[in-house]
Amino acid sequence: MKTVLVFIQIFVSLGLIASVLLQSGKSAGISGAIAGGAETFFGKKKGMDQLLGKVAAGLAVGFLLLTLLLSII
């Protein structure tokens, strides 16, 4: 049972890493201020970022619960 949970935790952690790395970063500095104004005027495609955010949050909760369960076992 513990081995199965460890394998599940490995897959969840790899999915969490992938979903966080696939998210787009926040713009910083003066170029971010210029591009940020243009994005609010023309609109920005945020569907994928929102989906990846929800996936990352779900995987983070799953990772937390699996870690707690494995520490109890």
trRosetta pair geometry for C-beta under 8 A, 3 or more apart (Angstrom, degrees):
i j d omega theta_ij theta_ji phi_ij phi_ji
1 4 5.9 -55 -153 33 31 111
1 5 6.6 27 152 -15 64 107
1 73 7.4 -144 107 -145 110 148
2 5 5.7 -57 -150 39 34 111
2 6 6.4 38 151 -23 67 104
2 70 7.0 102 -147 -133 86 84
2 73 5.5 179 -96 129 103 143
3 6 5.6 -51 -149 33 32 113
3 7 6.6 31 153 -16 64 103
4 7 5.9 -55 -152 36 32 110
4 8 6.4 32 150 -17 65 106
5 8 5.5 -51 -145 38 34 113
5 9 6.2 37 154 -21 65 105
5 66 6.3 173 -176 -156 94 96
5 69 6.5 -125 -157 108 144 118
5 70 5.6 177 128 -82 129 97
5 73 7.3 123 48 15 159 158
6 9 5.6 -54 -147 37 31 113
6 10 6.5 36 152 -23 64 101
6 70 6.9 98 -78 -118 71 137
7 10 5.6 -48 -149 30 34 114
7 11 6.7 30 154 -14 64 103
8 11 5.9 -57 -152 38 33 108
8 12 6.2 32 151 -18 67 108
8 66 6.4 -150 104 -124 104 141
9 12 5.6 -52 -142 39 33 112
9 13 6.1 33 158 -20 66 106
9 63 6.8 97 -148 -132 80 67
9 66 4.4 176 -92 140 98 140
9 67 6.9 113 -134 -66 132 64
9 70 6.7 -20 -49 -37 153 145
10 13 5.9 -56 -146 37 28 109
10 14 6.4 26 155 -16 63 106
11 14 5.8 -54 -146 38 31 110
11 15 6.3 32 154 -17 64 107
12 15 5.7 -57 -149 39 31 112
12 16 6.2 34 152 -22 65 106
12 59 5.6 172 -170 -158 83 88
12 62 5.0 -133 -146 114 140 118
12 63 5.1 -179 129 -77 121 79
12 66 6.2 144 41 8 155 154
13 16 5.5 -50 -145 35 33 114
13 17 6.4 35 154 -19 64 103
13 63 5.9 99 -81 -116 71 123
14 17 5.7 -50 -147 36 32 112
14 18 6.3 31 154 -17 64 107
15 18 5.7 -55 -145 39 31 111
15 19 6.2 27 158 -17 66 108
15 55 7.7 -107 160 161 105 107
15 59 5.2 -146 105 -124 106 145
16 19 6.0 -55 -142 38 28 106
16 20 6.4 25 159 -16 63 108
16 56 6.3 94 -145 -142 68 69
16 59 4.1 -171 -81 128 85 127
16 60 6.0 114 -130 -70 127 63
16 63 5.8 -13 -42 -41 154 141
17 20 6.1 -61 -149 37 27 107
17 21 6.3 19 158 -13 64 112
18 21 5.9 -62 -145 41 28 106
18 22 6.2 25 159 -20 65 112
19 22 5.9 -56 -142 36 29 111
19 23 7.1 42 155 -35 59 97
19 52 5.3 174 -168 -162 86 84
19 55 4.8 -143 -133 105 146 111
19 56 4.3 -169 119 -75 123 83
19 59 6.2 142 26 21 145 147
20 23 6.1 -45 -161 12 34 114
20 56 5.5 104 -70 -125 72 132
22 52 5.6 -140 93 -130 106 144
23 49 6.0 84 -146 -136 83 78
23 52 4.9 -177 -81 116 85 137
23 53 6.8 84 -110 -67 131 72
23 56 7.1 -29 -43 -34 131 148
24 49 5.8 -59 26 -93 101 117
26 32 7.3 43 149 -141 71 142
27 31 6.7 -119 -173 104 110 79
27 32 2.9 158 136 -124 97 97
27 33 7.9 -161 122 -27 118 35
27 35 5.5 -145 -137 72 164 122
27 36 5.8 -160 68 -57 138 96
28 32 4.9 102 10 -21 7 149
29 32 5.4 110 55 9 56 101
29 33 7.4 -104 116 -5 39 91
30 33 5.5 -50 -152 31 39 114
30 34 6.6 35 152 -15 68 102
31 34 5.8 -53 -148 38 36 108
31 35 6.0 25 157 -9 69 111
32 35 5.9 -57 -134 48 29 103
32 36 5.5 38 160 -30 65 111
33 36 5.7 -48 -137 32 23 115
33 37 6.8 26 159 -19 56 102
34 37 6.2 -57 -160 30 28 108
34 38 6.9 21 149 -12 62 108
35 38 5.6 -57 -151 40 39 111
35 39 6.1 40 152 -25 70 105
36 39 5.6 -52 -145 33 32 112
36 40 6.6 28 158 -16 64 103
37 40 6.1 -56 -150 35 31 106
37 41 6.5 26 153 -16 64 109
38 41 5.7 -60 -149 39 34 110
38 42 5.9 1 166 8 72 113
39 42 6.5 -65 -129 54 26 88
39 43 7.2 -58 -179 114 57 9
39 44 4.3 15 -168 -56 107 119
40 43 7.9 33 -160 -76 19 33
40 44 7.8 -25 -68 -13 38 105
45 48 7.1 32 137 13 99 97
46 49 4.9 -61 -159 47 67 115
46 50 5.6 68 142 -26 89 102
47 50 6.0 -59 -150 36 26 108
47 51 6.4 24 155 -16 63 109
48 51 5.6 -54 -146 38 33 112
48 52 6.2 31 156 -16 67 107
49 52 5.9 -55 -144 40 29 108
49 53 6.3 35 153 -24 63 106
50 53 5.5 -52 -148 33 31 115
50 54 6.6 28 155 -16 64 103
51 54 5.9 -56 -152 37 31 107
51 55 6.3 30 152 -17 66 108
52 55 5.5 -52 -142 39 34 113
52 56 6.1 37 156 -21 66 106
53 56 5.8 -54 -145 37 28 110
53 57 6.4 28 155 -19 63 106
54 57 5.7 -53 -146 36 32 111
54 58 6.4 31 155 -17 64 106
55 58 5.8 -57 -149 38 30 110
55 59 6.2 25 155 -14 65 110
56 59 5.8 -57 -143 42 29 108
56 60 6.2 34 155 -24 64 107
57 60 5.7 -53 -146 33 29 114
57 61 6.6 29 155 -17 63 103
58 61 5.9 -54 -151 35 32 109
58 62 6.4 30 152 -16 65 108
59 62 5.4 -53 -145 40 35 114
59 63 6.1 40 154 -23 67 104
60 63 5.6 -50 -145 35 30 113
60 64 6.4 33 153 -20 62 105
61 64 5.7 -53 -149 35 31 113
61 65 6.3 27 155 -15 65 107
62 65 5.9 -57 -144 39 30 107
62 66 6.1 28 158 -16 66 109
63 66 5.9 -57 -144 40 28 109
63 67 6.2 30 156 -21 64 108
64 67 5.8 -57 -148 35 27 111
64 68 6.4 24 156 -15 63 107
65 68 5.8 -54 -147 38 31 109
65 69 6.2 31 155 -18 65 108
66 69 5.6 -55 -144 39 31 112
66 70 6.1 29 158 -17 66 108
67 70 5.9 -55 -144 39 28 108
67 71 6.4 27 156 -19 63 107
68 71 5.8 -56 -147 36 30 110
68 72 6.6 30 154 -20 64 104
69 72 5.8 -55 -152 33 32 110
69 73 6.5 28 154 -19 65 107
70 73 5.7 -53 -144 35 35 110
